């Protein structure tokens, strides 16, 4: 199985440890992973601002860079969702169709492809799970309260395999953090208020660490936590799953 690792822009620039943890985790699970050095953005920021036509060269570059792999794995539900759902605006060649199917969020790949049912990981902490919107409502990585169904949460399933983790209960477990990419730029006051509400929910539950499948959401929450002087940390799910503490 030929696997490529796609690292989102904000992880590459601000949280490289998440990319390293993702790679180490996949290799620990027996995968041979390549990192195509010519990779760039998936094009989501331009598309989100209404400039999708300007993003098309970026889409085509992604296709050229990652064609030929069995799977492209990324530690980002939002990037995986963007490739799967928004690359319909370019010509649907066999390579494009293949990539749209085979670009997977890390948790999807672990559970649906590798069929992971145990992990040799340890992370002794009380953890609050933030369900990122693209992963939850786009990729269906969890039930979503508005759907009123019983369905497993990918992140909860994986965290339950980690020794020492205590998953905190939240009052509003699937509410948006307020980041929303350019929403945080265009509506900063609303964005911050939403983020503070999410943090307050986690704080009431006594969490030590907030985790998610998207570092963009965690980046937003971390900025608020720092300004509040809070000791609560943020960690991508890959860092916890790869932890040997």
BANU-325240 format. One record per residue (C-alpha): residue in three letters; residue number from 1; x, y, z. Coordinates in Angstrom, 3 decimals. Layout:
<nodes>
+------+-----+----------+----------+----------+
: rest :  nr :       c1 :       c2 :       c3 :
+------+-----+----------+----------+----------+
:  ALA : NUM :        X :        Y :        Z :
...
+------+-----+----------+----------+----------+
</nodes>
This chain:
<nodes>
+------+-----+----------+----------+----------+
: rest :  nr :       c1 :       c2 :       c3 :
+------+-----+----------+----------+----------+
:  UNK :   1 :    0.000 :    0.000 :    0.000 :
:  UNK :   2 :    1.484 :    3.315 :   -1.143 :
:  UNK :   3 :    0.630 :    6.139 :    1.273 :
:  UNK :   4 :    1.322 :    9.855 :    0.973 :
:  UNK :   5 :    1.207 :   12.285 :    3.881 :
:  UNK :   6 :   -0.473 :   15.645 :    3.241 :
:  UNK :   7 :    0.292 :   18.304 :    5.852 :
:  UNK :   8 :   -1.977 :   21.395 :    5.968 :
:  UNK :   9 :   -0.471 :   24.878 :    5.788 :
:  UNK :  10 :   -1.084 :   25.873 :    9.414 :
:  UNK :  11 :    0.459 :   22.640 :   10.713 :
:  UNK :  12 :    3.480 :   23.103 :    8.471 :
:  UNK :  13 :    3.969 :   26.694 :    9.618 :
:  UNK :  14 :    2.866 :   26.686 :   13.273 :
:  UNK :  15 :    2.499 :   23.127 :   14.575 :
:  UNK :  16 :    5.111 :   20.945 :   12.838 :
:  UNK :  17 :    5.070 :   18.553 :   15.798 :
:  UNK :  18 :    1.614 :   17.419 :   14.663 :
:  UNK :  19 :    2.980 :   16.414 :   11.274 :
:  UNK :  20 :    5.842 :   14.556 :   12.940 :
:  UNK :  21 :    3.438 :   12.772 :   15.314 :
:  UNK :  22 :    1.221 :   11.746 :   12.394 :
:  UNK :  23 :    4.161 :   10.304 :   10.484 :
:  UNK :  24 :    5.546 :    8.484 :   13.533 :
:  UNK :  25 :    2.143 :    7.045 :   14.375 :
:  UNK :  26 :    1.590 :    5.711 :   10.871 :
:  UNK :  27 :    5.076 :    4.191 :   10.793 :
:  UNK :  28 :    4.551 :    2.589 :   14.205 :
:  UNK :  29 :    1.452 :    0.960 :   12.767 :
:  UNK :  30 :    3.499 :   -0.581 :    9.971 :
:  UNK :  31 :    2.832 :    1.897 :    7.167 :
:  UNK :  32 :    5.435 :    3.024 :    4.657 :
:  UNK :  33 :    4.736 :    6.712 :    4.169 :
:  UNK :  34 :    6.056 :    9.210 :    1.647 :
:  UNK :  35 :    5.998 :   12.985 :    2.018 :
:  UNK :  36 :    5.898 :   14.592 :   -1.445 :
:  UNK :  37 :    8.006 :   17.712 :   -0.992 :
:  UNK :  38 :    6.271 :   19.613 :   -3.792 :
:  UNK :  39 :    2.981 :   19.717 :   -1.906 :
:  UNK :  40 :    1.307 :   23.031 :   -1.126 :
:  UNK :  41 :   -2.152 :   24.113 :    0.081 :
:  UNK :  42 :   -5.315 :   22.177 :   -0.840 :
:  UNK :  43 :   -6.889 :   25.491 :   -1.874 :
:  UNK :  44 :   -9.480 :   25.701 :    0.871 :
:  UNK :  45 :   -8.679 :   29.271 :    2.080 :
:  UNK :  46 :   -9.193 :   30.760 :   -1.382 :
:  UNK :  47 :  -12.375 :   28.785 :   -1.950 :
:  UNK :  48 :  -13.751 :   29.837 :    1.447 :
:  UNK :  49 :  -13.329 :   33.496 :    0.558 :
:  UNK :  50 :  -15.283 :   33.104 :   -2.665 :
:  UNK :  51 :  -12.259 :   32.820 :   -4.945 :
:  UNK :  52 :  -12.607 :   29.195 :   -5.956 :
:  UNK :  53 :  -11.737 :   29.853 :   -9.588 :
:  UNK :  54 :   -8.422 :   31.286 :   -8.382 :
:  UNK :  55 :   -7.883 :   28.093 :   -6.374 :
:  UNK :  56 :   -8.157 :   25.796 :   -9.402 :
:  UNK :  57 :   -4.403 :   25.883 :  -10.203 :
:  UNK :  58 :   -3.802 :   24.812 :   -6.597 :
:  UNK :  59 :   -6.324 :   21.984 :   -6.991 :
:  UNK :  60 :   -4.545 :   20.803 :  -10.143 :
:  UNK :  61 :   -1.172 :   20.975 :   -8.399 :
:  UNK :  62 :   -2.535 :   18.798 :   -5.587 :
:  UNK :  63 :   -3.740 :   16.256 :   -8.138 :
:  UNK :  64 :   -0.386 :   16.238 :   -9.935 :
:  UNK :  65 :    1.511 :   15.906 :   -6.655 :
:  UNK :  66 :   -0.523 :   13.102 :   -5.108 :
:  UNK :  67 :   -1.618 :   11.026 :   -8.079 :
:  UNK :  68 :   -0.284 :    7.475 :   -8.016 :
:  UNK :  69 :   -0.762 :    6.867 :   -4.292 :
:  UNK :  70 :   -3.248 :    4.383 :   -2.891 :
:  UNK :  71 :   -4.184 :    6.793 :   -0.099 :
:  UNK :  72 :   -3.412 :   10.357 :    0.898 :
:  UNK :  73 :   -3.629 :   10.756 :    4.679 :
:  UNK :  74 :   -3.937 :   14.145 :    6.356 :
:  UNK :  75 :   -4.299 :   15.185 :   10.029 :
:  UNK :  76 :   -7.144 :   17.504 :    9.054 :
:  UNK :  77 :  -10.798 :   16.718 :    8.548 :
:  UNK :  78 :  -11.360 :   20.083 :    6.881 :
:  UNK :  79 :   -8.663 :   19.563 :    4.230 :
:  UNK :  80 :   -9.809 :   15.996 :    3.555 :
:  UNK :  81 :  -13.380 :   17.216 :    3.208 :
:  UNK :  82 :  -12.354 :   20.016 :    0.872 :
:  UNK :  83 :  -10.561 :   17.675 :   -1.512 :
:  UNK :  84 :  -13.384 :   15.133 :   -1.433 :
:  UNK :  85 :  -16.267 :   17.566 :   -1.855 :
:  UNK :  86 :  -14.924 :   20.655 :   -3.621 :
:  UNK :  87 :  -12.661 :   19.198 :   -6.265 :
:  UNK :  88 :  -15.785 :   18.606 :   -8.333 :
:  UNK :  89 :  -15.153 :   21.932 :  -10.102 :
:  UNK :  90 :  -12.215 :   20.554 :  -12.080 :
:  UNK :  91 :  -12.273 :   17.959 :  -14.838 :
:  UNK :  92 :  -13.155 :   14.586 :  -13.357 :
:  UNK :  93 :  -10.294 :   12.565 :  -14.776 :
:  UNK :  94 :   -9.579 :    9.105 :  -13.329 :
:  UNK :  95 :   -6.775 :   10.643 :  -11.240 :
:  UNK :  96 :   -9.091 :   13.288 :   -9.774 :
:  UNK :  97 :  -11.812 :   10.743 :   -9.001 :
:  UNK :  98 :   -9.285 :    8.472 :   -7.318 :
:  UNK :  99 :   -7.864 :   11.255 :   -5.168 :
:  UNK : 100 :  -11.276 :   12.486 :   -4.129 :
:  UNK : 101 :  -12.086 :    9.018 :   -2.820 :
:  UNK : 102 :   -8.698 :    8.247 :   -1.316 :
:  UNK : 103 :   -7.840 :   11.487 :    0.507 :
:  UNK : 104 :   -8.658 :   10.588 :    4.111 :
:  UNK : 105 :   -8.572 :   12.211 :    7.507 :
:  UNK : 106 :   -6.145 :   10.444 :    9.844 :
:  UNK : 107 :   -8.884 :    8.973 :   12.040 :
:  UNK : 108 :  -10.737 :    7.619 :    8.990 :
:  UNK : 109 :   -7.602 :    5.950 :    7.733 :
:  UNK : 110 :   -6.808 :    4.387 :   11.108 :
:  UNK : 111 :  -10.298 :    3.010 :   11.672 :
:  UNK : 112 :  -11.630 :    2.310 :    8.186 :
:  UNK : 113 :   -8.501 :    1.239 :    6.301 :
:  UNK : 114 :   -6.020 :   -0.053 :    8.888 :
:  UNK : 115 :   -8.873 :   -1.327 :   11.104 :
:  UNK : 116 :   -6.943 :   -0.322 :   14.219 :
:  UNK : 117 :   -8.456 :   -1.800 :   17.392 :
:  UNK : 118 :   -5.609 :   -1.243 :   19.827 :
:  UNK : 119 :   -2.798 :    1.235 :   20.309 :
:  UNK : 120 :    0.319 :    1.049 :   22.433 :
:  UNK : 121 :   -0.080 :    4.596 :   23.675 :
:  UNK : 122 :   -0.307 :    6.235 :   27.083 :
:  UNK : 123 :   -1.520 :    9.734 :   27.910 :
:  UNK : 124 :   -2.565 :   10.191 :   31.555 :
:  UNK : 125 :   -4.825 :   13.252 :   31.453 :
:  UNK : 126 :   -8.439 :   14.367 :   31.485 :
:  UNK : 127 :   -9.182 :   15.204 :   27.867 :
:  UNK : 128 :  -11.991 :   17.210 :   26.300 :
:  UNK : 129 :  -12.887 :   16.395 :   22.702 :
:  UNK : 130 :  -13.687 :   19.198 :   20.275 :
:  UNK : 131 :  -15.617 :   17.857 :   17.289 :
:  UNK : 132 :  -14.540 :   20.018 :   14.350 :
:  UNK : 133 :  -17.405 :   20.923 :   12.019 :
:  UNK : 134 :  -15.918 :   19.635 :    8.753 :
:  UNK : 135 :  -14.997 :   16.312 :   10.305 :
:  UNK : 136 :  -18.251 :   15.903 :   12.193 :
:  UNK : 137 :  -20.779 :   17.231 :    9.699 :
:  UNK : 138 :  -18.816 :   16.837 :    6.484 :
:  UNK : 139 :  -17.001 :   13.530 :    6.873 :
:  UNK : 140 :  -19.522 :   12.129 :    9.393 :
:  UNK : 141 :  -16.810 :   11.251 :   11.918 :
:  UNK : 142 :  -19.396 :   11.430 :   14.681 :
:  UNK : 143 :  -23.177 :   11.501 :   15.132 :
:  UNK : 144 :  -23.908 :   15.247 :   15.418 :
:  UNK : 145 :  -26.732 :   16.128 :   17.804 :
:  UNK : 146 :  -28.920 :   17.584 :   15.039 :
:  UNK : 147 :  -29.054 :   14.183 :   13.316 :
:  UNK : 148 :  -30.515 :   12.519 :   16.432 :
:  UNK : 149 :  -28.911 :    9.147 :   15.740 :
:  UNK : 150 :  -26.625 :    6.770 :   17.556 :
:  UNK : 151 :  -23.256 :    6.603 :   15.800 :
:  UNK : 152 :  -19.673 :    6.178 :   16.977 :
:  UNK : 153 :  -17.314 :    9.129 :   17.206 :
:  UNK : 154 :  -13.986 :    8.378 :   15.530 :
:  UNK : 155 :  -11.995 :   10.473 :   17.987 :
:  UNK : 156 :  -13.688 :    8.932 :   21.023 :
:  UNK : 157 :  -13.131 :    5.448 :   19.610 :
:  UNK : 158 :   -9.414 :    6.108 :   19.191 :
:  UNK : 159 :   -8.990 :    7.857 :   22.548 :
:  UNK : 160 :  -10.554 :    4.869 :   24.283 :
:  UNK : 161 :   -7.574 :    2.837 :   23.038 :
:  UNK : 162 :   -5.099 :    5.108 :   24.852 :
:  UNK : 163 :   -4.070 :    4.106 :   28.359 :
:  UNK : 164 :   -4.585 :    6.811 :   30.985 :
:  UNK : 165 :   -6.998 :    9.018 :   29.043 :
:  UNK : 166 :  -10.137 :   10.154 :   30.839 :
:  UNK : 167 :  -12.621 :   11.647 :   28.382 :
:  UNK : 168 :  -14.574 :   14.530 :   29.888 :
:  UNK : 169 :  -18.293 :   14.935 :   29.381 :
:  UNK : 170 :  -19.393 :   18.242 :   27.840 :
:  UNK : 171 :  -22.692 :   20.116 :   27.949 :
:  UNK : 172 :  -22.635 :   20.906 :   24.201 :
:  UNK : 173 :  -20.323 :   18.291 :   22.786 :
:  UNK : 174 :  -20.588 :   19.161 :   19.079 :
:  UNK : 175 :  -20.862 :   22.949 :   19.043 :
:  UNK : 176 :  -18.653 :   25.014 :   16.696 :
:  UNK : 177 :  -15.596 :   26.716 :   18.201 :
:  UNK : 178 :  -16.176 :   29.837 :   16.096 :
:  UNK : 179 :  -13.038 :   29.613 :   13.974 :
:  UNK : 180 :  -14.502 :   28.803 :   10.570 :
:  UNK : 181 :  -11.430 :   29.961 :    8.645 :
:  UNK : 182 :  -12.222 :   33.366 :    7.206 :
:  UNK : 183 :  -15.236 :   33.696 :    9.538 :
:  UNK : 184 :  -12.748 :   34.451 :   12.325 :
:  UNK : 185 :  -11.356 :   37.276 :   10.193 :
:  UNK : 186 :  -14.639 :   38.730 :    8.985 :
:  UNK : 187 :  -16.555 :   38.325 :   12.264 :
:  UNK : 188 :  -13.858 :   38.363 :   14.970 :
:  UNK : 189 :  -16.101 :   39.364 :   17.881 :
:  UNK : 190 :  -18.607 :   36.573 :   17.251 :
:  UNK : 191 :  -15.793 :   34.121 :   16.576 :
:  UNK : 192 :  -14.067 :   34.882 :   19.886 :
:  UNK : 193 :  -17.325 :   34.725 :   21.849 :
:  UNK : 194 :  -18.057 :   31.291 :   20.389 :
:  UNK : 195 :  -14.541 :   30.174 :   21.266 :
:  UNK : 196 :  -14.911 :   31.403 :   24.835 :
:  UNK : 197 :  -18.175 :   29.490 :   25.160 :
:  UNK : 198 :  -16.474 :   26.294 :   24.037 :
:  UNK : 199 :  -13.578 :   26.788 :   26.424 :
:  UNK : 200 :  -15.976 :   27.459 :   29.305 :
:  UNK : 201 :  -17.700 :   24.139 :   28.599 :
:  UNK : 202 :  -14.384 :   22.288 :   28.743 :
:  UNK : 203 :  -13.274 :   24.207 :   31.827 :
:  UNK : 204 :  -16.471 :   23.299 :   33.705 :
:  UNK : 205 :  -15.618 :   19.661 :   33.046 :
:  UNK : 206 :  -12.125 :   20.070 :   34.487 :
:  UNK : 207 :  -10.183 :   19.150 :   31.364 :
:  UNK : 208 :   -6.419 :   19.375 :   31.238 :
:  UNK : 209 :   -6.140 :   19.013 :   27.456 :
:  UNK : 210 :   -8.480 :   19.841 :   24.579 :
:  UNK : 211 :   -8.019 :   17.668 :   21.505 :
:  UNK : 212 :   -9.476 :   17.641 :   17.997 :
:  UNK : 213 :   -8.838 :   16.321 :   14.512 :
:  UNK : 214 :   -8.256 :   19.813 :   13.130 :
:  UNK : 215 :   -5.409 :   21.972 :   14.348 :
:  UNK : 216 :   -7.095 :   25.084 :   12.942 :
:  UNK : 217 :   -9.853 :   24.831 :   15.571 :
:  UNK : 218 :   -7.298 :   24.137 :   18.272 :
:  UNK : 219 :   -5.209 :   27.121 :   17.143 :
:  UNK : 220 :   -8.251 :   29.350 :   17.623 :
:  UNK : 221 :   -8.975 :   27.923 :   21.062 :
:  UNK : 222 :   -5.313 :   28.068 :   22.095 :
:  UNK : 223 :   -5.162 :   31.790 :   21.332 :
:  UNK : 224 :   -8.098 :   32.412 :   23.666 :
:  UNK : 225 :   -6.675 :   30.119 :   26.359 :
:  UNK : 226 :   -3.356 :   31.963 :   26.306 :
:  UNK : 227 :   -5.064 :   35.344 :   26.652 :
:  UNK : 228 :   -7.065 :   33.994 :   29.586 :
:  UNK : 229 :   -3.905 :   32.698 :   31.238 :
:  UNK : 230 :   -5.421 :   29.218 :   31.355 :
:  UNK : 231 :   -3.246 :   26.162 :   32.067 :
:  UNK : 232 :   -5.382 :   24.037 :   29.695 :
:  UNK : 233 :   -3.350 :   22.723 :   26.764 :
:  UNK : 234 :   -4.375 :   21.840 :   23.226 :
:  UNK : 235 :   -3.088 :   18.769 :   21.404 :
:  UNK : 236 :   -4.021 :   17.249 :   18.082 :
:  UNK : 237 :   -5.399 :   13.724 :   18.320 :
:  UNK : 238 :   -2.263 :   12.463 :   16.515 :
:  UNK : 239 :   -0.056 :   13.703 :   19.356 :
:  UNK : 240 :   -2.102 :   11.810 :   21.932 :
:  UNK : 241 :   -2.300 :    8.613 :   19.889 :
:  UNK : 242 :    1.466 :    8.753 :   19.381 :
:  UNK : 243 :    2.237 :    9.502 :   23.021 :
:  UNK : 244 :    4.333 :    7.068 :   25.038 :
:  UNK : 245 :    4.240 :    9.035 :   28.312 :
+------+-----+----------+----------+----------+
</nodes>
